[in-house]
Amino acid sequence: MDRREFLAATAAALAASSCTHSKSGSSDKDSFVLTEFTPAQQAKRRADKQSTVGLIGCDSYDGDIFAAIKKEVESMQLPNFRGKRVVLKPNMVEIEEGHPITTNPAVLAAAVKLVDYLGASEIIIAEGPGHMRDTEMVLARSGIGAMVKKLGLRFVDLNLDDIEAVQTPDSFTGLHEVYMPKTIMAADAVVSVPKLKTHHWVGVTCSMKNLFGTVPGRKYGWPKNLLHQKGITKWIIDLQHIVRPQLAVVDAIIAMEGDGPINGTAKHTGFVVIGSDLAAVDATCIRTMEIAIEAIPYMYMAGQVVGNIDEHAINVIGRSIASVRQPFVKPATLLDPSLIANATRQSS
């Protein structure tokens, strides 16, 4: 999908959800200021003509999630982690009683087993919560801390980890040097293990947006203030090229709808999603939510410089999208497209 096709589809998606206009009198279609891409930026896109995404049915967290995943492993073209140090990054942004905000420990444990099965010699769990500064409390209340201890793994708080300067000459944010945790930069591979949720700033948060937690709070504050000031959409894309994630395992057994990523409500969806092309993984997840890809500006960017988002370029194995698709209650930004347009054009 090229820029012209995306703009046309975006206009249709916006018209279907709302017909509002910005304060300046321009249409919402015009409010979406989509970035032009340099050849160097486009060269970072995966060269695969088709991506494979596993849509694995898992009705509850009590079942053997890894066993369900393992049945499809040979068909998923997953990376070889033999002899590698692999960092798994769950979503631990916040704890709010009654809201499914964090990655469930059962899905994270299944991701650990998958990475071990793929040959990893060392496995580390790492996260830098974006809101709560008391990471130990989030670990305890989410159950992730107990799971990490049970599996005998090491946990690293990325907010407090040692940091190093990373050069980003083709940055979309305009920052050509950023500071990142050494645990992330020293990893042979990073695996994103997010919770599928709607998001009031960007529409939907999944495996790509989950990488915000790799940015160190000790340098950029809470909730990672510089990322907001420079533009969340652009940061989502920059982080794909800085962190270079090689795999995603999405917790969509119980997802979140409405005012996510914190104050939304639980929605039982009954599956996990796995793939090595994070753009394809997120596009597949968004389609199961009955949300238009064209309504999510960062997905357009991802389709140009990260991987595949067109459904004809994504081979979905396991369950079909049609068999699990159900409408999600949308956040305010998707009900009033001018809001997400402003968030995209400005900051948060």
NORRA-V549237 format. One record per residue. N is the residue number from 0. RES is the residue in one small letter. PHI is phi in radians with two decimals (NA if undefined). OMEGA is omega in whole degrees, -180 to 180 (999 if undefined). NEAR is the number of other ideal C-beta (glycine too) atoms within 12 Angstrom. Layout:
N,RES,PHI,OMEGA,NEAR / N,RES,PHI,OMEGA,NEAR
This chain:
0,m,NA,-180,26 / 1,d,-1.56,-175,16 / 2,r,-1.05,-178,22 / 3,r,-1.12,179,12 / 4,e,-1.11,-179,19 / 5,f,-1.15,179,30 / 6,l,-1.08,179,24 / 7,a,-1.15,179,18 / 8,a,-1.18,178,29 / 9,t,-1.09,179,36 / 10,a,-1.04,179,26 / 11,a,-1.17,-180,20 / 12,a,-1.14,180,31 / 13,l,-1.18,180,36 / 14,a,-1.13,-179,20 / 15,a,-1.23,-176,20 / 16,s,-1.67,-178,29 / 17,s,-2.95,179,26 / 18,c,-2.13,-178,16 / 19,t,-1.40,177,24 / 20,h,-2.21,178,19 / 21,s,-1.31,-178,24 / 22,k,-1.07,-178,12 / 23,s,-1.35,180,13 / 24,g,1.66,178,11 / 25,s,-1.38,-179,17 / 26,s,-1.31,178,21 / 27,d,-1.13,177,39 / 28,k,-0.99,-179,29 / 29,d,-1.27,-179,20 / 30,s,-1.31,180,32 / 31,f,-1.44,180,37 / 32,v,-1.57,-175,25 / 33,l,-1.61,-174,33 / 34,t,-1.20,169,30 / 35,e,-1.46,-173,15 / 36,f,-1.92,176,24 / 37,t,-1.41,176,15 / 38,p,-0.99,180,12 / 39,a,-1.13,178,15 / 40,q,-1.19,-180,25 / 41,q,-1.18,179,23 / 42,a,-1.20,180,15 / 43,k,-1.38,-178,28 / 44,r,-1.20,175,30 / 45,r,-0.98,-177,33 / 46,a,-1.54,-178,14 / 47,d,-1.02,175,20 / 48,k,-1.28,178,16 / 49,q,-2.51,178,21 / 50,s,-1.92,178,38 / 51,t,-1.88,179,33 / 52,v,-2.21,177,50 / 53,g,-1.62,177,41 / 54,l,-1.93,-167,40 / 55,i,-1.81,179,42 / 56,g,-1.21,177,27 / 57,c,-2.53,-171,37 / 58,d,-1.26,-179,20 / 59,s,-2.61,178,19 / 60,y,-1.38,-178,26 / 61,d,-1.47,-179,11 / 62,g,-1.37,178,20 / 63,d,-1.50,-175,18 / 64,i,-1.15,-180,36 / 65,f,-1.12,178,28 / 66,a,-1.06,178,18 / 67,a,-1.15,179,31 / 68,i,-1.16,-174,40 / 69,k,-1.04,-180,23 / 70,k,-1.06,-176,21 / 71,e,-1.87,-172,30 / 72,v,-1.00,-175,30 / 73,e,-1.14,-178,14 / 74,s,-1.66,-170,20 / 75,m,-1.74,178,34 / 76,q,0.92,-177,25 / 77,l,-1.45,-178,36 / 78,p,-1.20,176,29 / 79,n,-1.58,-179,19 / 80,f,-1.76,-175,30 / 81,r,-0.99,177,18 / 82,g,1.30,-175,13 / 83,k,-1.82,171,25 / 84,r,-1.54,-174,26 / 85,v,-2.07,178,42 / 86,v,-1.85,176,46 / 87,l,-1.75,-175,54 / 88,k,-2.03,176,49 / 89,p,-1.39,176,51 / 90,n,-1.82,-179,52 / 91,m,-2.28,-171,48 / 92,v,-1.03,-169,41 / 93,e,-2.89,173,33 / 94,i,-2.19,178,27 / 95,e,-2.45,-175,23 / 96,e,-0.92,177,13 / 97,g,1.50,-180,13 / 98,h,-2.08,-178,27 / 99,p,-1.39,-173,38 / 100,i,-1.53,-173,41 / 101,t,-1.61,172,44 / 102,t,-1.05,179,52 / 103,n,-1.19,-179,37 / 104,p,-0.99,-180,35 / 105,a,-1.15,178,35 / 106,v,-1.26,177,47 / 107,l,-1.09,178,47 / 108,a,-1.10,178,35 / 109,a,-1.13,177,38 / 110,a,-1.13,176,48 / 111,v,-1.05,180,39 / 112,k,-1.11,178,27 / 113,l,-1.13,180,39 / 114,v,-1.10,176,45 / 115,d,-1.11,179,25 / 116,y,-1.08,180,25 / 117,l,-1.43,169,35 / 118,g,1.82,-177,20 / 119,a,-1.00,178,32 / 120,s,-1.57,178,17 / 121,e,-2.53,-180,25 / 122,i,-2.18,-179,37 / 123,i,-2.17,172,36 / 124,i,-1.77,-176,43 / 125,a,-2.52,179,45 / 126,e,-2.78,174,48 / 127,g,-2.19,-176,44 / 128,p,-0.84,-173,41 / 129,g,-1.48,-178,40 / 130,h,-1.98,-177,29 / 131,m,-1.35,178,29 / 132,r,-1.47,-180,20 / 133,d,-1.54,-177,21 / 134,t,-1.11,179,37 / 135,e,-1.07,179,21 / 136,m,-1.16,179,19 / 137,v,-1.12,177,32 / 138,l,-1.03,-177,30 / 139,a,-1.20,-174,21 / 140,r,-1.32,179,23 / 141,s,-1.42,-175,39 / 142,g,1.52,-179,24 / 143,i,-1.20,179,42 / 144,g,-1.04,180,28 / 145,a,-1.13,180,18 / 146,m,-1.15,179,32 / 147,v,-1.07,179,32 / 148,k,-1.14,-180,17 / 149,k,-1.07,-180,16 / 150,l,-1.47,178,25 / 151,g,1.22,-178,14 / 152,l,-1.74,178,30 / 153,r,-1.74,174,20 / 154,f,-1.89,178,36 / 155,v,-2.11,174,31 / 156,d,-1.43,-176,32 / 157,l,-1.22,175,42 / 158,n,-1.19,-174,38 / 159,l,-2.02,-179,24 / 160,d,-1.13,171,32 / 161,d,-1.02,-176,20 / 162,i,-2.13,177,26 / 163,e,-2.49,179,19 / 164,a,-1.35,179,18 / 165,v,-2.17,-180,28 / 166,q,-1.44,-180,16 / 167,t,-2.31,-174,29 / 168,p,-1.13,-177,18 / 169,d,-1.86,-176,26 / 170,s,-1.12,174,28 / 171,f,-1.44,-178,40 / 172,t,-1.42,-176,30 / 173,g,1.55,176,18 / 174,l,-1.57,-176,28 / 175,h,-1.71,171,16 / 176,e,-2.57,177,18 / 177,v,-2.26,179,34 / 178,y,-1.84,-176,27 / 179,m,-2.25,179,39 / 180,p,-1.13,-180,38 / 181,k,-1.14,179,22 / 182,t,-1.07,179,34 / 183,i,-1.27,-175,41 / 184,m,-1.26,180,27 / 185,a,-1.52,-179,24 / 186,a,-1.22,172,35 / 187,d,-1.33,179,29 / 188,a,-2.73,176,34 / 189,v,-2.07,179,47 / 190,v,-2.05,178,50 / 191,s,-1.55,-178,53 / 192,v,-2.19,-172,50 / 193,p,-1.60,166,50 / 194,k,-1.73,178,50 / 195,l,-1.34,-176,52 / 196,k,-2.58,164,50 / 197,t,-1.26,-174,44 / 198,h,-2.55,-173,49 / 199,h,-1.29,176,30 / 200,w,-1.79,-175,40 / 201,v,-2.11,177,44 / 202,g,1.68,-180,48 / 203,v,-2.48,173,50 / 204,t,-2.07,-179,46 / 205,c,-2.58,-170,52 / 206,s,-1.23,-180,54 / 207,m,-1.34,179,49 / 208,k,-1.10,180,49 / 209,n,-1.00,-177,47 / 210,l,-1.26,174,46 / 211,f,-0.98,-179,49 / 212,g,-1.24,175,52 / 213,t,-1.48,-178,51 / 214,v,-1.45,-171,44 / 215,p,-1.29,177,37 / 216,g,-1.09,-179,33 / 217,r,-1.06,180,21 / 218,k,-1.76,-170,28 / 219,y,-2.00,173,30 / 220,g,1.43,178,19 / 221,w,-2.16,-1,27 / 222,p,-1.58,179,27 / 223,k,0.98,-167,36 / 224,n,-1.01,-177,20 / 225,l,-1.11,180,27 / 226,l,-1.09,179,39 / 227,h,-1.23,-176,26 / 228,q,-1.16,-178,19 / 229,k,-1.54,178,28 / 230,g,1.89,-176,31 / 231,i,-1.08,-178,44 / 232,t,-1.00,-179,41 / 233,k,-1.17,179,39 / 234,w,-1.18,177,41 / 235,i,-0.96,-178,51 / 236,i,-1.30,179,46 / 237,d,-1.00,-178,42 / 238,l,-1.16,176,42 / 239,q,-1.11,-177,43 / 240,h,-1.51,177,36 / 241,i,-1.39,-175,36 / 242,v,-1.46,-180,41 / 243,r,0.95,180,29 / 244,p,-1.09,-177,42 / 245,q,-1.87,-177,35 / 246,l,-2.79,173,46 / 247,a,-2.29,173,54 / 248,v,-2.23,-171,56 / 249,v,-1.70,173,53 / 250,d,-1.42,176,46 / 251,a,-2.16,176,55 / 252,i,-1.28,166,36 / 253,i,-2.19,-177,33 / 254,a,-1.76,178,45 / 255,m,-2.24,176,44 / 256,e,-2.18,178,36 / 257,g,1.47,-173,28 / 258,d,-1.43,175,25 / 259,g,-1.37,16,42 / 260,p,-1.66,-176,42 / 261,i,-2.12,-171,33 / 262,n,-1.72,178,26 / 263,g,-1.32,-178,33 / 264,t,-2.02,-177,23 / 265,a,-1.20,176,27 / 266,k,-2.43,180,30 / 267,h,-1.31,-180,21 / 268,t,-2.08,169,37 / 269,g,1.33,175,29 / 270,f,-2.77,167,42 / 271,v,-2.09,-179,53 / 272,v,-2.17,-174,53 / 273,i,-2.34,175,53 / 274,g,-3.12,-180,48 / 275,s,-1.66,174,38 / 276,d,-1.78,-174,44 / 277,l,-1.17,176,51 / 278,a,-1.13,179,45 / 279,a,-1.19,177,48 / 280,v,-1.04,-178,51 / 281,d,-1.18,178,52 / 282,a,-1.08,179,45 / 283,t,-1.12,179,49 / 284,c,-1.06,-178,52 / 285,i,-1.11,179,47 / 286,r,-1.14,178,37 / 287,t,-1.20,-178,39 / 288,m,-1.58,-175,43 / 289,e,0.99,174,27 / 290,i,-1.98,-177,41 / 291,a,-1.23,175,33 / 292,i,-0.94,-176,37 / 293,e,-1.17,179,38 / 294,a,-1.49,-177,43 / 295,i,-1.98,-174,50 / 296,p,-0.98,-177,47 / 297,y,-1.19,178,47 / 298,m,-1.23,174,49 / 299,y,-1.05,179,41 / 300,m,-1.06,-179,44 / 301,a,-1.06,180,47 / 302,g,-1.17,180,41 / 303,q,-1.62,-171,34 / 304,v,-2.30,180,35 / 305,v,-2.08,-176,43 / 306,g,-2.95,-175,40 / 307,n,-1.56,173,36 / 308,i,-2.14,179,41 / 309,d,-1.24,-176,29 / 310,e,-1.09,179,24 / 311,h,-1.30,179,14 / 312,a,-1.79,-178,25 / 313,i,-2.14,177,36 / 314,n,-1.62,-179,27 / 315,v,-1.62,179,37 / 316,i,-1.98,-175,29 / 317,g,1.55,175,30 / 318,r,-1.37,174,28 / 319,s,-1.57,176,18 / 320,i,-1.03,-178,27 / 321,a,-1.05,-176,13 / 322,s,-1.32,-178,16 / 323,v,-2.05,-175,31 / 324,r,-1.12,173,23 / 325,q,-2.71,-177,21 / 326,p,-1.21,175,17 / 327,f,-1.76,169,36 / 328,v,-1.15,-172,25 / 329,k,-1.56,173,36 / 330,p,-1.25,-176,36 / 331,a,-1.01,-177,26 / 332,t,-1.16,178,39 / 333,l,-1.55,175,41 / 334,l,-1.40,177,26 / 335,d,-2.19,-172,25 / 336,p,-1.00,179,39 / 337,s,-1.10,-179,31 / 338,l,-1.21,179,32 / 339,i,-1.22,175,44 / 340,a,-1.09,179,37 / 341,n,-1.14,179,28 / 342,a,-1.11,180,34 / 343,t,-1.20,-175,37 / 344,r,-1.29,-175,25 / 345,q,-1.84,-179,21 / 346,s,-2.40,-179,21 / 347,s,-1.65,999,29
